[in-house]
Amino acid sequence: MGFPPWFQEAMQGRLEEVSARIEYQPELQDIRAEAAQAFRALFEGKDSMSHRG
């Protein structure tokens, strides 16, 4: 049994609103950029290492 359509639409609308707010907050953009850089540094060269025999 799923949720009624009106409830799904209300939740989807709220999710989109909150996501839009988060997307445009400068502090969060800085944190995302820092996290992405750390992730790249963490996995840099991992793919080429996995192909070594």
C-alpha positions in Angstrom: 0.0 0.0 0.0 1.5 3.3 -1.1 0.8 6.9 0.0 -2.1 8.8 -1.5 -1.2 11.0 -4.6 -1.9 14.2 -2.8 0.6 13.3 0.0 3.3 12.2 -2.5 2.9 15.5 -4.4 3.1 17.6 -1.2 6.2 15.7 -0.1 7.8 16.1 -3.5 7.1 19.8 -3.5 8.6 20.3 -0.1 11.7 18.2 -1.0 12.2 20.4 -4.1 11.8 23.6 -2.0 14.3 22.4 0.6 16.8 21.2 -2.0 16.6 24.5 -3.8 17.4 26.4 -0.6 20.3 24.1 0.2 21.7 24.4 -3.3 22.0 28.2 -3.0 23.5 28.6 0.4 27.1 29.7 0.0 28.4 27.9 3.2 27.1 24.6 1.9 28.6 25.2 -1.6 32.0 25.7 0.1 31.5 22.6 2.1 30.5 20.6 -1.0 33.5 21.8 -2.9 35.8 20.9 -0.1 34.3 17.4 0.3 34.5 16.9 -3.5 38.2 17.9 -3.5 38.9 15.5 -0.5 37.1 12.7 -2.3 39.1 13.2 -5.5 42.3 13.3 -3.5 41.3 10.1 -1.6 40.7 8.1 -4.7 43.2 9.7 -7.0 45.1 7.0 -8.8 43.0 4.1 -7.4 41.7 3.2 -10.8 45.1 2.9 -12.4 46.4 0.9 -9.5 43.6 -1.6 -9.8 44.6 -2.5 -13.3 48.2 -3.4 -12.4 49.0 -7.1 -12.6 
